[in-house]
Amino acid sequence: MKKCLYVVGLGVVLWAFNAEAETIFVSLEKDNSIAVVDPLAGKLLKTVAVGRRPRGIALSADAKFLYVAVSDDNTIKKFNADTLTELADLPSGNDPETFALSQVDKRMYVSNEDDSQVSVIDVDKNTVLTRIPVGVEPEGIAVSPDNKWVVSASETTNMVHWIETKTYTRVANTLVDPRPRALTFTADSKQVWVTSEMAGKLMILDAKTKQIIKELVFEVDGVTAEKIQPVGVLVDKKMQRAYVALGPANRIAVINVANLTVEKMLLVGARVWNIAFSADQKYLYSANGLSNDISIIDLEQLKVIRSVGVGTNPWGLAVKP
Amino acid sequence: MYFIKQCGYLWLTVFTGLSLLFGTQVDAKSTVKPASLLTVNIAMLAQLDKPAINLLTIDPMVLDKGELGAELAIQENNITGEFIGQSFALKKFIVPANANAETVFNEHIAGKFNYLVTLLSPEKTLAIADLAQHQAMLILDAATVDDSLRNTACRDSVLHLLPSRAMRADALGQYAVKKRWHRWFLVVGAEPADQLFADALKRTAKRFNIKIVAEKQWSHTFDARKTAQAEIDVFTQIEDEYDVLVVADEQNLFGEYLDYRTWSPRPIIGTQGLSPVAWHPTHDLWGASQIQKRFKIQAGRWMNEQDYAAYLAIRALGEAVTRTHSIAWQALRNFMLSDKFVLQGYKGSALSFRAWDGQLRQPILLAAPRSLVAVAPIEGFLHPKTELDTLGYDAPESLCKRKE
């Protein structure tokens, strides 16, 4: 009888976690490598050396290539996403912290933190098209799904800079709350969601007027305001729910997009940093910088179902279907 | 844009090359023209120290005081300013150790500037604050750590960027409580400043129920320093059991000799060993590695506490101007002392000023020479408003009669 229950229990667990087989790549800032994780098995498959201080990480639209910003080597490396063999060094400029890839025209936009600029790279030709001056310490960067805009957040200048992709010209700057870290476009390209680490806030910018239209201040029971430092932010494709990683508050806020309220706080690992969806958006993965693991969240149940140890200081994630 | 560049060229003497490059690029790339232009003129008054005794020849002598931190901040303020039509100019007045800082103030600064960053001794800071009392002037003190200047001798127009001795002692005390180092052996140097730090440590001991089991004064003799091995063995042989030796030697005249030489094997904390500091080369959390790198590229050395304080002073002004769109000193002062003001200082928490004494509230690093050991406030020390106020004089304890 007991055995039967176990089998049934196991069946439920397997059924509950029926994601399509996919692979997660996690950049490990202090291990000079990336971790390769099978989320279905909840297993770290291997760790691959990539270069010094890897942070920003993303796949090409066809998932054939993996790009990793290795900040202290002043380059972005291009890998074959299947074999992880190194293919090229991109001319990213100094100290590339993170970057955004256009899914339309194979352009890469790189935040050069030390030089206060954004580099535009043609990833096929491996050339720099231009460098655009922005504020001090640019970090979060995103391309709109309609490929019209690139937004860059500068952490010390406290602005979101709007770059028109047609001309590579910075046409507007929006002053936001202190230390904007991450930002993302909604699927309809109409809004930019930006987090302010110091103000513990989420700000929603209108892409037409470039103004802040809504704000949400996060509060967590039993956690002081100082510990609530929003970082990674994502909005799902249907624009029903959004997710914000709250850094040292060790939680991910689940936000109802329609009425901009927090539905749930999910307890994950320590100093949760960047987050990524599974390809089918049924799961969310978080890089937990201080507990050296990633959390796997079931978005239907809104439950953290597993954590996987990956290595020292996980920073960002890329998901390969 | 044209006007920003003009001002930039006139005032920025050191990083002109960079701002020039930046300026031209902005012109070529940006179609955004700021509507109007606000220029903030900031004076910096620094008095060089009398040559100090250098116990450790491995430490480079840093003769400039906070200047390079101030310059980095001006540069950053101007990058931000270019986007919204604000420009910041720094005029430096560096006076020799034996010169009269008051004269320089009266002749060159009084009536000409609304904002003054000072890197002066506590006595001179107070003298200048009194001279500026009836002027439209906000003073940003980037050098003193004295509790008296934040209590009975506080002045309405002064903001203090560096953590006070009481804040530092409390940071050390919190960590001691966490490690259960409840019995302290206090060793105090002969300088007046050492006595002030010892006073702060005693206040901390009382707050956190730490027992100072013994206190000894270190009196300098030539021989003592030359034969540290034998001398410290004898000096630290006390009857009472203790957990840590706490040293107050701000000028670094003997403290470094204590470690590994005490009669009983005990850690050294205080001004040497594990030390409470505002900034440290080992600090690389919360984006600190970014500013450490930026500073080092420009200065060719690590950023020190006074550089950090001067940097914060000018960044605080920049932040206030950006948020208020005003350069009126009264408006900026009020904004900076309000709870709306938030400053990013690479220490994990937002920094702000305590309205009751003008002290910048901030986390304190507990650093060993090559390792960042902890950051105070230590987890578990609670406060109804902000845990940062568990460090130093909180509002009810403050002796500062300031017009809030």
Interface residues (C-beta under 8 A of the other chain):
Chain A: D95 E113 D114 S116 R131 I132 P133 G135 V136 E137 E155 T156 T157 N158 M159 H161 Y168 T169 R170 V171 A172 N173 L175 D177 P178 R179 M198 A199 T224 A225 E226 Q229 P248
Chain B: F22 Q25 V26 K29 S30 T31 V32 E76 I79 T80 F83 I84 G287 Q290 K293 R294 I297 E319 T322 R323 V342 L343 Q344 G348 S349 A350 T386 E387 L388
